[in-house]
Amino acid sequence: MLTWPALADARAALVDAQIDLLVSPAVEEIARACPYVDGVIVDGGGSVRELQRRLKTGSYNAAVVLFSTARVGLSLWSARVPYRLAPATKLHQLFFNRRLRQRRSQSLKPEYEYNRDLIRQLLIDHDLPAPAPMPQPPFWVLPTNRQRQTINVDSACLVIIHPGSGGSARNLTLNQYAELANQLTSNRPLSILITAGPGEADQANLLAQSITQHKARVHVSTDGLVAFAQVLAQADLFVSGSTGPLHIAGALDVPTLAFYPRRRSSTALRWQTTNRVGRRMAYSPPPDGDEQDMQAIDVVSAAKAASSEFLGDGNDRS
């Protein structure tokens, strides 16, 4: 999801170009939903020769690699793609004839901005102007209207909490999520939907049982990522740790309340969501403690701040 701003930039600048994505099978569905590309090549990890053949068939003029691997680099080189741009990192950067030094490990800006920098470099190298104005959120506009009947929401204010992390980063405990949920307030009738992916239903049900101040129920996602995005688009607030569903919500410009460790590779700045500035809120462990001690985060203060910012009467859900 953090490539979509860069893809939006590429589409805005290269209106008539054929833009294809090379992705792994895990993200094929959401890649095909991307409004900024014309085609998707799914790389299941077979032989380099097979990938090289598929790339060569496309007769591509240029390739921009946002996440560099030796296998992809070798395939592009052997397919003789004339212009091959990637971050200047690791030994396999030698397969690319244009490299951009970014030092992403320093986490000085959001990941999506590093990706946008690569598209800017592509345009500079080909004497093409950057899009003006630059594309802005939301980066994903669903084709259907957001109707609450989709998940039978009967309240005026919906908060979605996704407690699972898929092991992608440190997260709050279920007790913390329950305390946060119980502290949320709104001038409108409020209900809470706990979302769960594969293998997460048990913890979602435990969390729902611990929420006593609001009506809470569980939604287990079984119909794919696009259907899941249609559920997330209905939220007045999405709450989670640093994980994939958070970035789907951000791309939809849903207000987000997110929790990150302070470790440099995992900070709130590095993995910032792509929603508008006034629609995202982030918390991390305090600076005088362990950078990964998520239990040190004051979830009561977070709940109060999010309630004031996002859950009052007249909250803009457009």
C-alpha positions in Angstrom: 0.0 0.0 0.0 2.9 2.3 0.6 3.8 2.2 -3.1 0.4 3.7 -4.2 1.4 7.4 -3.8 4.4 6.7 -6.1 2.2 4.8 -8.6 -0.2 7.7 -8.5 2.7 10.1 -9.3 3.8 7.8 -12.2 0.3 7.7 -13.7 -0.2 11.5 -13.4 3.1 12.2 -15.1 3.0 9.4 -17.7 -0.6 9.6 -18.9 -0.1 7.5 -22.0 2.4 5.0 -20.7 1.8 1.3 -20.1 2.5 0.9 -16.4 2.7 -2.7 -15.1 3.4 -4.0 -11.6 5.6 -7.0 -10.8 4.4 -8.5 -7.5 4.3 -11.6 -5.5 1.2 -13.8 -5.4 0.4 -12.6 -1.8 -0.6 -9.2 -3.1 -1.9 -10.0 -6.5 -5.5 -9.1 -5.6 -4.8 -5.7 -4.2 -2.3 -5.0 -7.1 -5.1 -5.7 -9.6 -7.3 -3.2 -7.7 -4.7 -0.4 -8.0 -6.2 2.3 -10.2 -2.8 3.6 -11.4 -1.6 0.6 -13.4 -2.5 -1.2 -16.6 -1.3 -4.7 -15.9 0.1 -7.0 -13.2 2.8 -9.6 -13.5 2.7 -12.2 -10.8 6.1 -13.7 -9.9 5.6 -16.9 -8.0 9.4 -17.4 -7.4 10.2 -19.7 -10.3 13.4 -19.7 -12.3 15.2 -16.5 -13.2 15.1 -17.5 -16.8 11.3 -17.7 -16.7 10.9 -14.3 -15.1 13.5 -12.9 -17.6 11.5 -14.3 -20.5 8.2 -12.7 -19.2 9.9 -9.3 -18.8 11.6 -9.5 -22.2 8.2 -10.2 -23.8 6.9 -6.9 -22.4 9.5 -4.9 -24.3 9.7 -2.5 -21.4 11.6 0.8 -21.8 12.2 1.3 -18.1 11.9 -0.5 -14.7 11.7 1.2 -11.3 12.4 -1.2 -8.5 10.9 0.0 -5.2 12.1 -3.0 -3.2 15.3 -4.5 -4.6 16.2 -8.2 -4.7 19.0 -9.9 -6.5 16.6 -12.2 -8.4 14.6 -9.3 -9.8 17.7 -7.3 -10.6 19.2 -10.2 -12.5 16.0 -10.8 -14.4 15.7 -7.2 -15.5 19.4 -7.1 -16.5 19.2 -10.3 -18.5 15.9 -9.1 -20.1 17.9 -6.1 -21.3 15.5 -3.5 -20.0 17.3 -0.3 -21.1 16.7 1.8 -17.9 16.8 0.1 -14.6 16.5 2.2 -11.4 16.6 0.9 -7.9 17.8 2.1 -4.4 21.6 2.0 -4.0 21.7 -0.8 -1.5 23.3 -4.2 -1.2 25.6 -5.9 -3.7 22.9 -6.6 -6.3 22.6 -2.9 -7.0 25.2 -3.8 -9.7 22.4 -5.2 -11.9 20.9 -1.6 -12.1 22.3 1.1 -14.4 20.7 3.9 -12.4 20.8 3.9 -8.6 19.5 6.4 -6.1 21.1 6.6 -2.7 18.4 6.8 -0.1 19.7 5.3 3.2 16.3 4.1 4.2 17.7 2.4 7.3 18.1 5.9 8.9 14.3 6.3 8.8 14.4 10.0 8.1 11.1 10.1 6.3 8.1 7.9 5.5 8.6 4.8 3.4 6.1 6.1 0.8 8.2 9.2 0.3 11.2 7.1 -0.4 9.1 5.4 -3.1 8.0 8.7 -4.5 11.6 9.8 -4.7 12.3 6.9 -7.1 9.5 8.0 -9.4 10.8 11.6 -9.3 14.3 10.3 -10.3 12.8 8.4 -13.2 11.1 11.6 -14.4 14.3 13.7 -14.0 16.4 11.2 -15.9 14.0 11.3 -18.8 13.6 15.2 -18.8 9.9 14.8 -17.8 8.1 17.2 -15.5 6.7 16.1 -12.2 2.9 16.1 -12.0 1.5 19.5 -10.8 -0.1 19.4 -8.4 1.2 16.2 -6.9 -1.5 13.5 -6.3 -3.0 13.8 -2.8 -5.0 11.4 -0.6 -7.2 9.4 -0.8 -5.0 7.2 -3.0 -7.7 4.5 -3.1 -11.3 5.5 -3.9 -13.6 2.5 -3.9 -16.0 2.3 -6.9 -19.0 1.5 -4.7 -20.7 3.8 -2.2 -19.9 3.2 1.5 -23.1 1.8 2.8 -23.2 0.7 6.4 -25.7 -2.0 5.5 -22.7 -3.9 4.1 -21.8 -5.1 7.6 -25.1 -4.3 9.3 -23.8 -1.3 11.3 -26.7 0.2 13.2 -24.9 3.1 14.9 -23.9 6.6 13.8 -20.3 6.2 14.7 -18.2 3.1 13.8 -14.8 2.4 15.3 -12.9 -0.6 13.8 -10.1 -2.1 15.9 -7.7 -4.6 14.3 -5.7 -6.2 17.2 -3.7 -8.7 15.0 -0.3 -7.8 13.6 0.7 -10.8 11.6 4.0 -10.6 13.4 4.9 -7.5 11.4 5.7 -5.3 14.5 5.3 -5.0 18.2 1.7 -4.4 19.2 -0.5 -3.5 22.1 -1.9 -6.3 24.3 -5.6 -7.3 24.1 -6.0 -5.7 27.6 -4.7 -2.4 26.2 -7.0 -2.5 23.2 -9.9 -3.3 25.6 -9.0 -0.4 27.8 -8.7 2.0 24.9 -12.1 0.8 23.4 -13.8 1.3 26.8 -12.4 4.9 27.0 -13.7 6.0 23.6 -16.5 8.5 23.6 -18.7 10.2 21.0 -21.6 12.5 20.9 -23.2 9.9 18.5 -24.2 6.3 19.2 -20.9 4.4 19.0 -20.2 0.7 18.1 -17.0 -1.2 17.7 -16.1 -3.8 15.1 -13.2 -6.0 15.8 -11.7 -7.3 12.5 -9.6 -10.4 12.2 -7.7 -12.1 9.4 -6.7 -15.8 9.1 -6.0 -17.3 12.5 -7.0 -14.2 14.4 -10.6 -14.9 15.2 -9.9 -16.2 18.7 -8.1 -13.1 19.9 -10.7 -10.9 18.2 -13.5 -12.7 20.2 -11.6 -12.3 23.4 -11.2 -8.6 22.8 -14.9 -8.2 22.0 -15.8 -9.9 25.3 -13.6 -7.4 27.2 -15.3 -4.3 25.8 -18.0 -3.4 28.2 -18.8 0.3 27.5 -19.9 -0.1 23.8 -21.5 -2.7 21.6 -18.7 -4.8 20.1 -18.7 -7.6 17.6 -16.3 -9.4 15.4 -15.8 -9.5 11.6 -13.6 -12.2 10.2 -12.2 -11.4 6.8 -12.7 -14.3 4.5 -13.5 -12.7 1.1 -10.2 -11.2 0.1 -8.5 -7.9 0.6 -10.8 -5.8 -1.6 -13.9 -6.9 0.3 -12.0 -6.2 3.5 -11.1 -2.7 2.3 -14.9 -2.1 1.7 -15.4 -2.9 5.3 -12.6 -0.6 6.5 -13.9 2.3 4.3 -17.0 2.5 6.5 -15.1 3.4 9.7 -15.1 6.7 11.4 -11.8 5.6 13.0 -9.5 2.6 12.4 -7.3 1.5 15.3 -4.4 -0.9 15.1 -0.7 -1.5 15.3 1.7 -1.1 12.4 0.3 -3.7 10.0 -1.2 -4.1 6.5 -4.8 -3.3 7.3 -3.6 0.0 8.8 -2.1 1.0 5.5 -5.2 0.0 3.6 -7.2 2.3 5.9 -4.7 5.0 5.3 -4.9 4.7 1.5 -8.7 5.0 1.8 -8.2 8.2 3.9 -10.0 6.7 6.9 -8.9 8.4 10.2 -6.3 6.2 11.9 -5.0 5.7 15.4 -1.9 3.7 15.2 0.7 2.3 17.7 4.4 1.9 16.8 7.5 0.9 18.7 10.3 3.6 18.7 12.9 1.3 17.2 14.5 3.2 14.3 13.4 0.7 11.6 9.8 0.6 12.9 9.0 4.2 13.8 5.8 6.0 13.3 7.5 8.3 10.8 9.0 5.5 8.7 5.8 3.6 8.5 3.4 6.6 8.4 0.1 6.0 6.8 -0.9 7.8 3.5 -4.1 9.5 4.7 -4.2 13.3 5.1 -2.2 14.8 7.9 -5.3 15.7 10.0 -6.7 12.2 9.7 -3.8 10.2 11.3 -2.7 9.9 14.9 0.2 7.8 16.2 1.6 6.8 19.6 4.9 5.1 20.6 6.6 4.2 23.9 7.8 7.3 25.8 11.4 8.4 25.1 12.6 7.7 28.6 11.9 4.0 28.4 12.4 0.9 26.3 11.8 1.7 22.7 9.8 -1.5 22.2 7.8 -1.4 25.5 4.4 -1.1 24.0 2.7 -1.4 27.4 4.2 1.9 28.4 1.9 3.7 25.9 -0.9 5.6 27.6 -3.9 4.2 25.8 -6.3 6.3 27.9 -4.8 9.5 26.6 -4.8 8.1 23.1 -8.5 7.2 23.4 -9.4 10.7 24.7 -7.4 12.4 21.9 -8.9 10.3 19.2 -12.4 10.8 20.6 -12.0 14.5 20.5 -10.4 14.6 17.1 -12.4 12.1 15.1 -15.5 10.9 16.9 -17.5 14.1 17.7 -20.7 15.2 16.0 -20.4 16.1 12.4 -17.2 14.1 11.8 -16.5 14.2 8.0 -16.8 10.7 6.6 -16.5 11.7 3.0 
